[in-house]
């Protein structure tokens, strides 16, 4: 019995450390960007169009504010392919209507905002390019 008690505390600490480490990996190593989303809303028509240009240096604007049922239009103003994704790189969030496909230079892709919340948006092919999106 004494041997079990002797090893219980280190085993508990090891388990606690493993759970905490797994949480950091899944959550993006402590990235504080809140990515909360509401239940999807049905939009019968886009309210307004918000243009986002992806350039060699990043997203323009870097902070995007929009409302539910607004339409985001991402335009590729780079010299290469881009791919729009929501969430942390390699831990993408599914967002209804967002197509995950490479965009050639000069082309665009759009999505109607049906979930409110705060999101990190990035170029999956160059994750140094990113923006913060707030949907109200």
LINPE-V172385 format. One record per residue. N is the residue number from 0. RES is the residue in one letter. SS is DSSP state (~ for helix, > for strand, _ for the rest). PSI is psi in degrees with one decimal (NA if undefined). D_FIRST is the distance of its C-alpha to the first C-alpha in Angstrom with 1 decimal. Layout:
BEGIN
n=[N & N]
res=[RES & RES]
ss=[SS & SS]
psi=[PSI & PSI]
d_first=[D_FIRST & D_FIRST]
END
This chain:
BEGIN
n=[0 & 1 & 2 & 3 & 4 & 5 & 6 & 7 & 8 & 9 & 10 & 11 & 12 & 13 & 14 & 15 & 16 & 17 & 18 & 19 & 20 & 21 & 22 & 23 & 24 & 25 & 26 & 27 & 28 & 29 & 30 & 31 & 32 & 33 & 34 & 35 & 36 & 37 & 38 & 39 & 40 & 41 & 42 & 43 & 44 & 45 & 46 & 47 & 48 & 49 & 50 & 51 & 52 & 53 & 54 & 55 & 56 & 57 & 58 & 59 & 60 & 61 & 62 & 63 & 64 & 65 & 66 & 67 & 68 & 69 & 70 & 71 & 72 & 73 & 74 & 75 & 76 & 77 & 78 & 79 & 80 & 81 & 82 & 83 & 84 & 85 & 86 & 87 & 88 & 89 & 90 & 91 & 92 & 93 & 94 & 95 & 96 & 97 & 98 & 99 & 100 & 101 & 102 & 103 & 104 & 105 & 106 & 107 & 108 & 109 & 110 & 111 & 112 & 113 & 114 & 115 & 116 & 117 & 118 & 119 & 120 & 121 & 122 & 123 & 124 & 125 & 126 & 127 & 128 & 129 & 130 & 131 & 132 & 133 & 134 & 135]
res=[X & X & X & X & X & X & X & X & X & X & X & X & X & X & X & X & X & X & X & X & X & X & X & X & X & X & X & X & X & X & X & X & X & X & X & X & X & X & X & X & X & X & X & X & X & X & X & X & X & X & X & X & X & X & X & X & X & X & X & X & X & X & X & X & X & X & X & X & X & X & X & X & X & X & X & X & X & X & X & X & X & X & X & X & X & X & X & X & X & X & X & X & X & X & X & X & X & X & X & X & X & X & X & X & X & X & X & X & X & X & X & X & X & X & X & X & X & X & X & X & X & X & X & X & X & X & X & X & X & X & X & X & X & X & X & X]
ss=[_ & ~ & ~ & ~ & ~ & ~ & ~ & ~ & ~ & ~ & ~ & ~ & ~ & ~ & ~ & ~ & ~ & ~ & ~ & ~ & ~ & ~ & ~ & ~ & ~ & ~ & _ & _ & _ & _ & _ & _ & _ & _ & _ & _ & > & _ & _ & _ & _ & _ & _ & _ & _ & _ & _ & _ & > & > & > & > & > & > & > & _ & _ & > & > & > & _ & _ & > & > & > & > & _ & _ & _ & _ & > & > & > & > & > & > & _ & _ & _ & _ & _ & > & _ & > & > & > & > & > & _ & _ & > & > & > & _ & _ & _ & _ & _ & _ & _ & _ & _ & > & _ & _ & _ & _ & > & > & > & > & > & _ & _ & _ & _ & > & > & > & > & > & > & > & _ & _ & > & > & > & > & > & > & > & > & > & > & _]
psi=[-40.9 & -37.9 & -37.5 & -45.5 & -37.0 & -36.0 & -9.7 & -47.6 & -50.1 & -37.0 & -41.3 & -46.4 & -38.6 & -44.2 & -44.5 & -43.7 & -41.2 & -42.7 & -44.0 & -41.6 & -43.3 & -37.9 & -42.6 & -39.6 & -48.5 & -37.1 & 4.1 & 37.3 & 46.7 & 14.8 & 125.7 & 0.3 & 118.5 & 130.3 & 80.1 & 148.0 & 146.3 & 174.6 & 147.2 & 143.4 & 149.6 & 124.2 & 122.9 & -23.2 & 149.8 & 135.8 & -57.8 & 160.8 & 130.4 & 116.8 & 131.4 & 123.8 & 128.5 & 114.3 & 176.5 & -34.0 & -7.6 & -164.5 & 140.9 & 110.5 & 164.4 & -22.3 & 120.4 & 123.3 & 130.0 & 169.6 & 160.2 & 140.1 & 3.3 & 156.8 & 123.1 & 132.2 & 115.3 & 121.4 & 131.5 & 102.5 & 25.4 & -179.0 & -2.0 & -168.7 & 148.1 & 162.2 & 115.7 & 134.0 & 149.2 & 144.0 & -178.5 & 149.4 & 131.2 & 0.9 & 53.9 & 148.6 & 139.9 & 126.6 & 123.7 & 129.3 & -11.7 & 119.4 & 128.9 & 88.4 & 147.1 & 140.7 & 129.7 & 159.8 & 137.0 & -6.0 & 170.6 & 162.2 & 151.1 & 161.5 & 137.5 & 131.6 & 111.8 & -5.1 & 130.7 & 163.8 & -173.1 & 134.8 & 148.8 & 129.7 & 134.8 & 166.0 & 111.5 & -27.2 & -12.9 & 84.1 & 1.8 & -18.3 & 117.2 & 165.7 & 159.6 & 132.5 & 128.8 & 121.9 & 118.6 & NA]
d_first=[0.0 & 3.8 & 5.4 & 5.2 & 6.5 & 8.7 & 10.2 & 10.6 & 13.5 & 15.5 & 15.1 & 16.5 & 19.2 & 20.2 & 20.6 & 22.6 & 24.7 & 25.4 & 26.6 & 28.7 & 30.3 & 31.1 & 32.7 & 34.9 & 36.1 & 37.0 & 38.6 & 40.6 & 38.7 & 39.2 & 42.9 & 43.8 & 46.6 & 46.0 & 46.7 & 46.9 & 49.2 & 50.6 & 51.4 & 54.5 & 57.9 & 61.0 & 63.8 & 67.2 & 68.8 & 67.7 & 68.4 & 69.0 & 68.6 & 66.6 & 67.4 & 64.9 & 66.1 & 63.8 & 65.4 & 64.6 & 63.0 & 61.0 & 61.4 & 64.3 & 63.4 & 59.8 & 59.0 & 60.2 & 60.6 & 61.6 & 61.7 & 60.6 & 63.1 & 64.4 & 65.0 & 63.5 & 65.7 & 64.2 & 67.0 & 66.4 & 68.5 & 66.9 & 68.4 & 65.6 & 63.3 & 60.9 & 58.3 & 57.4 & 53.7 & 51.8 & 48.3 & 46.6 & 47.8 & 46.0 & 44.3 & 47.5 & 47.9 & 50.0 & 53.0 & 55.4 & 58.7 & 57.6 & 58.6 & 56.7 & 59.4 & 61.0 & 64.2 & 67.1 & 68.9 & 71.1 & 69.4 & 67.4 & 64.8 & 64.2 & 61.7 & 62.2 & 59.5 & 57.9 & 54.6 & 54.4 & 51.9 & 51.4 & 51.1 & 51.2 & 54.1 & 54.4 & 56.4 & 53.9 & 56.0 & 56.0 & 53.2 & 54.7 & 57.1 & 55.5 & 56.3 & 54.7 & 55.8 & 55.8 & 57.0 & 57.9]
END
